[in-house]
């Protein structure tokens, strides 16, 4: 199933307006069900575009406090994480949220 890029952005923004979400949760909500999904690369590009434009911020769970902390974003790292969408690692993978909740 082909995923509409505009609907990807709409769904991502709808979710992060509520709370921070792991990349895998955002992907699943946008209709990306596996790393073989034809919309996977478009989804990754949309996430990267939203981070670069300052709409989203990237976070990662601190291993000591277990709290999410803002971290620098690396698109290549997100691409690698997307390749294992079915097996996310919530403790070390990217989470995304809105800047006003940093």
N, C-alpha and C positions, 0 to 999 in steps of 0.2 A: 504494500500500500504506500503510495506517495504521500508525503507529509507536506502540507502547505507551509512555507516559511513564515508567512504572516501569522498563521494560527500557532506556530511554535512560540513566537515572541509573545503573543497574547496570553498563552497558557503559562509561560514562564513568569511573566509579570503578575498574573493573577495569583499564582502560588506564592511567590516571594513577597507579595504585599501582606501575606498572613504570617510568614515565618521564614527562617533559613531552610534551604533544602539541599540535599546532596545532589550532585549532577545526575546520578542514576534515577532518582525520584523525579527530577524534572524531565528527563528523557522519557521515562515510562508514561508520565502524565501527558507528554506531547505526542504520544503514540509510537515512540521508538521502543520496540520490545526486545531487540537483540543487537549485538555488534555487527550482524549481517544485514540489518535493516537499511534499505536504500536511502532513508532520510537521515542517517546517522551523521554524515559529514556536514549536511546543512544545519543540523542541530548544533554541532560543535562550533561551526562558524558563527551562528547566531549568539551563542553564549559568549564567545570571544568578542564579538562586536559590542555586545551589551557591557562587557567588562571594560573594554577599551574606551567606550563612550562615557563611562562613569555611571551608567544606570545600575549595574550590579557590581558588587565587590566579591572577591574570592576569599574564602575562609578555609581553615583546617582545624581539626580538633587538637587541642593541646594534650599531649599524652599524660601530663601530670595532673592538670586541673580538670580535664575532660570538657573544658569550655571551648567554644568555637572562637578562633582568633583570626583577624585579618592577616592574609599572607599575600606576597607578590604572586601575580598570575603569570603562568607560563603556558602558552597555547599548545606547545609540543607535549607537555605533561598531560594536559587535558585530553589530547588526542590518544595518548597511550592508555589513559583511564577509560576512555570510550570503547577501546578495543576489548575491554573486559566488563562491559556494561552488565552482563548477567551475574558477575561476581564482584560486586563493589566491596571496598574496604572502608567503611565509614570512619574508622579511626585515622586514616591517612589520606583519603581522597578529598577532592574539592567539594566544598559546600558553597552555595551562593546566596546572597541576601542583598538587601537594599542598603545604601550608604548611611541612611539615617538610623540604622540599627547596628552600626559597627560597634 
